[in-house]
Amino acid sequence: MDNEIKKFLFDIQESIESIEKYLGEKRDFSVYMANKMLRRAVEREFEIIGEAMSRIEKLDPSLDISGKKQIISMRNRVIHGYDKIDNEIIWGTILRHLPTLKTEIGNLLK
């Protein structure tokens, strides 16, 4: 695997870990909604994840990561549609899709 791709995979892994750290063990949507700084920090990490995924896709479209297109699309919505961000979609992505992505990225980096 190309070193540049590994760097982007590492960036994704680091952003996932940051999101987990920001949210702590007790994942509480009401706490998330009440803290604008927390929401913005999580959104920024999703921007990084999406941008890194976009760069990976350009370098090696055959790399098997589920939801690649959706991840890139989310990045575009967060950046370009900042005034239309649906916090429930972000929260659902954290709960349902981030664990799978974390596993896949970890396996690729091994």
N, C-alpha and C positions, 0 to 999 in steps of 0.2 A: 504494500500500500504506500502511496505517495506521502512524503513527509508533510506536504501542505494540507492534504486531506486529514492526516492525523492531527495536525494543529487545529483545524476546524472542529474535528470530533472532540478534541480536548476542550475547546471553547464551549461547545454544547454541554458537555459533561459538567464543566465548571458552573455554567449558568443554571443548570438543573439543581446542582448542589446548593447554589446561592438561594434559589427560590425555596428549597426545602428549609434552609437555615432561616430565611426571613419569616417563614410561616411557623416554624417551631413544630413541636410534637402535636400540639393541640391545634388542629386545622379547624378554624372557626370563621365561617363566612361573614358573620356580623362584625368580628374584629377586623377582618380584611376590608370590609366596606367602610368602617369607621375611621380607617387610617389611610389618608390620601398618599402619604409618603410611601407606605407599604405597597399600595396599588401601583404607584409609579415605578417603584423599584422592580416589582414583578413584571410589569409591562416592558421595562428596559431589558430585562433578562430574556423575555420572549422575542424582543427585537434582535438581540444577539443570536439567539438560537436560530431564528428564521434567516438571518443574514448568513450565518455560517452554513446552514443547510443549502441556501441558494448557491453559495460558492462551491460546495461539495457537488451539487447537482450539475454545475457547469463543468467541473473537472472530471467527474465520473458518474454519468447518469445511471450506470448499471449497479451502483452500490445499493444494496438492499436495506432500506430503512423504511418502515411502514409509515404512511402518512406524510411523506416528504412534501408533496404538493400542498397539503393542508397546513403544514408548518410554515411554509413560505408564504402562503396566502394570509395566515394569521399575522405574520410580521408586517405584511403590506397594510392590513387593516389597522394595526396598532399605530404604524407610522403615519399613514396618510388619512386615516379616519379617526384620529385621536378624539374627536368630539362625538364619535358614535360608538365608542368601545362598550361592549356589553360585558359587564363584570361577571354575570352568571356564566357566560361562555368561557371567559378566562378561568373562572373557578372550576367549571366542569372539565376543562382541559387539564388543569392541575391534578385533579382527582383521578380522571379516567385515562389520560393519555401520557402524562409525564412519566409514570412508573414504567410503562412499556418502552418509551424512548430511552429512559435511563438504562434499562437492561440491554437494549440493542446497541447503544453507544458503548457501553462497558464491554460487551462481547467483541465489538469491532476493534476496540483499543487493545484487547488482549493479544 
